[in-house]
Amino acid sequence: MSRKGIPNKMNKFDTDIAPRLSEIREWIEEGDSIRDICRKLSISQDTWYRYQKEHETLSELVNLGRRVMQARVEKSLLKLCTGYEFEELKTIVEEDRSGKKRTKLEKVKRHQPPSAQAISFFLRNRCPEEWSDKKELVLDTAQNEQARKRLFLQMLSGEEDAPEEPPADEGFDSED
């Protein structure tokens, strides 16, 4: 274990983590969680986060790995939204007249149609103003506020005349 202030002393980061930076990047790009990476490196999560703060190279490597993984996922989502072609290997077993079986591999081109669910997800997240399921409804309650004030003032002055009722669609109940 290294102590601060002692020059040229190797610490666990230098001996165990730095030599494995390329592996760590691959793990992050493959989507491994921090818990999984820490287990593979035999360190705690607290140590992992401390190393990220102390070593800019590790922090940059983590950010780069995450950006690569995110780009792959976005590309896959776009493929699901637009549909794509792919080749599939088909194994065909044939039996000739003598009963001898022959195996034949055949490449078949297939089309994966667009996914409605992926399209919906993409549009709701990329263009929420137009495609979000949540709609913001703003009600103008200025008219209701004025009616409440008039009713309150009439109640204070002791007037017995029925207050002017606002339109029914404003949600005002005159018995309040």
C-alpha positions as CSV (number, residue, x, y, z in Angstrom):
1,M,0.0,0.0,0.0
2,S,1.4,3.4,-0.9
3,R,1.8,6.4,1.4
4,K,1.4,9.9,0.2
5,G,4.6,11.8,0.0
6,I,6.9,8.9,-0.9
7,P,8.1,9.4,-4.4
8,N,8.4,6.5,-6.9
9,K,6.3,4.1,-4.8
10,M,4.0,2.0,-6.9
11,N,0.3,1.8,-5.7
12,K,-2.5,-0.6,-6.5
13,F,-3.7,1.6,-9.4
14,D,-0.3,1.5,-11.1
15,T,0.2,-2.2,-10.6
16,D,-3.4,-3.6,-11.0
17,I,-5.5,-1.1,-12.8
18,A,-3.3,0.9,-15.3
19,P,-2.1,-2.3,-17.1
20,R,-5.7,-3.3,-17.6
21,L,-7.1,-0.1,-19.0
22,S,-7.8,-1.6,-22.5
23,E,-9.8,-4.4,-20.8
24,I,-11.7,-2.0,-18.7
25,R,-12.6,0.0,-21.8
26,E,-13.9,-3.2,-23.5
27,W,-15.9,-4.1,-20.4
28,I,-17.6,-0.7,-20.4
29,E,-18.3,-0.8,-24.1
30,E,-19.9,-4.2,-23.6
31,G,-22.2,-2.7,-21.0
32,D,-20.7,-4.2,-17.8
33,S,-21.8,-2.5,-14.7
34,I,-19.4,-0.8,-12.3
35,R,-20.1,-3.6,-9.8
36,D,-19.0,-6.2,-12.4
37,I,-15.9,-4.3,-13.3
38,C,-14.9,-3.8,-9.6
39,R,-15.4,-7.6,-9.1
40,K,-13.2,-8.4,-12.1
41,L,-10.5,-6.0,-10.7
42,S,-10.9,-7.1,-7.1
43,I,-11.5,-3.6,-5.8
44,S,-14.4,-2.0,-4.0
45,Q,-16.8,0.5,-5.7
46,D,-15.5,3.2,-3.4
47,T,-12.0,2.6,-4.6
48,W,-13.2,2.6,-8.2
49,Y,-14.8,6.1,-7.8
50,R,-11.7,7.4,-5.9
51,Y,-9.5,6.2,-8.8
52,Q,-11.7,7.9,-11.3
53,K,-11.3,11.2,-9.3
54,E,-7.6,10.8,-8.9
55,H,-6.7,9.5,-12.4
56,E,-7.9,11.6,-15.3
57,T,-7.0,8.8,-17.8
58,L,-9.4,6.4,-16.1
59,S,-12.2,9.0,-16.0
60,E,-11.7,9.8,-19.7
61,L,-11.6,6.1,-20.5
62,V,-14.9,5.5,-18.7
63,N,-16.6,8.4,-20.5
64,L,-15.3,7.3,-23.9
65,G,-16.4,3.7,-23.3
66,R,-19.9,4.9,-22.3
67,R,-20.1,7.1,-25.4
68,V,-19.2,4.2,-27.7
69,M,-21.8,2.0,-26.0
70,Q,-24.4,4.7,-26.3
71,A,-23.6,5.2,-30.0
72,R,-24.0,1.4,-30.6
73,V,-27.4,1.4,-28.8
74,E,-28.6,4.5,-30.7
75,K,-27.5,2.8,-34.0
76,S,-29.4,-0.4,-33.1
77,L,-32.5,1.6,-32.2
78,L,-32.4,3.4,-35.5
79,K,-32.1,0.1,-37.3
80,L,-35.2,-1.2,-35.4
81,C,-37.1,2.0,-36.3
82,T,-36.3,1.8,-40.0
83,G,-36.1,-2.0,-40.6
84,Y,-33.1,-3.8,-42.0
85,E,-31.9,-6.7,-44.2
86,F,-29.8,-9.6,-42.8
87,E,-28.5,-12.9,-43.9
88,E,-29.5,-16.1,-42.2
89,L,-27.8,-19.5,-42.5
90,K,-30.2,-22.2,-43.0
91,T,-29.2,-25.9,-42.4
92,I,-30.9,-28.3,-44.7
93,V,-30.7,-32.1,-44.2
94,E,-31.4,-34.1,-47.3
95,E,-31.7,-37.8,-47.7
96,D,-30.8,-39.4,-51.0
97,R,-32.3,-42.6,-52.4
98,S,-29.8,-44.8,-50.7
99,G,-30.8,-43.3,-47.3
100,K,-27.5,-41.4,-46.9
101,K,-28.1,-38.0,-45.2
102,R,-26.4,-34.9,-46.6
103,T,-26.2,-31.5,-44.8
104,K,-26.4,-28.4,-46.9
105,L,-26.0,-24.8,-45.7
106,E,-27.9,-22.2,-47.5
107,K,-27.8,-18.4,-47.1
108,V,-31.1,-16.7,-47.0
109,K,-31.7,-13.0,-47.1
110,R,-34.3,-11.8,-44.7
111,H,-36.0,-8.5,-44.0
112,Q,-36.8,-7.3,-40.4
113,P,-39.6,-4.8,-40.7
114,P,-39.6,-1.6,-38.5
115,S,-40.8,-2.0,-34.9
116,A,-43.7,0.2,-33.9
117,Q,-42.6,0.1,-30.3
118,A,-39.1,1.3,-31.2
119,I,-40.5,4.0,-33.4
120,S,-42.8,5.2,-30.6
121,F,-39.9,5.2,-28.1
122,F,-37.7,7.1,-30.5
123,L,-40.3,9.8,-31.3
124,R,-41.4,10.3,-27.7
125,N,-37.8,10.8,-26.6
126,R,-36.4,12.8,-29.6
127,C,-39.5,15.0,-30.3
128,P,-41.4,15.1,-27.0
129,E,-43.2,18.3,-27.9
130,E,-45.0,16.6,-30.8
131,W,-45.1,12.9,-29.7
132,S,-45.3,12.8,-25.9
133,D,-48.2,11.0,-24.3
134,K,-48.2,13.7,-21.6
135,K,-49.9,16.9,-22.7
136,E,-49.7,20.0,-20.6
137,L,-53.1,21.6,-20.1
138,V,-53.1,25.2,-18.9
139,L,-56.4,26.6,-17.7
140,D,-57.0,30.3,-17.5
141,T,-58.5,30.7,-14.1
142,A,-58.4,34.5,-14.0
143,Q,-62.2,34.6,-14.5
144,N,-62.7,32.1,-11.7
145,E,-60.5,34.2,-9.4
146,Q,-62.5,37.3,-10.1
147,A,-65.7,35.5,-9.3
148,R,-64.3,34.2,-6.0
149,K,-63.2,37.7,-5.0
150,R,-66.7,39.2,-5.8
151,L,-68.4,36.4,-3.8
152,F,-66.0,37.0,-0.8
153,L,-66.6,40.8,-0.9
154,Q,-70.3,40.3,-1.0
155,M,-70.2,37.9,1.9
156,L,-68.2,40.4,3.9
157,S,-70.5,43.3,3.1
158,G,-73.6,41.2,4.0
159,E,-75.2,41.6,0.7
160,E,-77.8,38.9,0.1
161,D,-78.0,39.2,-3.6
162,A,-76.9,36.1,-5.4
163,P,-73.5,36.5,-6.9
164,E,-73.0,36.4,-10.6
165,E,-72.2,32.9,-11.5
166,P,-69.4,32.1,-13.9
167,P,-69.9,29.8,-16.9
168,A,-70.4,26.2,-15.8
169,D,-67.5,24.9,-17.9
170,E,-65.0,26.8,-15.7
171,G,-65.4,24.4,-12.8
172,F,-66.7,27.0,-10.3
173,D,-69.1,25.8,-7.7
174,S,-71.2,28.8,-6.4
175,E,-72.0,26.9,-3.1
176,D,-68.3,27.1,-1.9
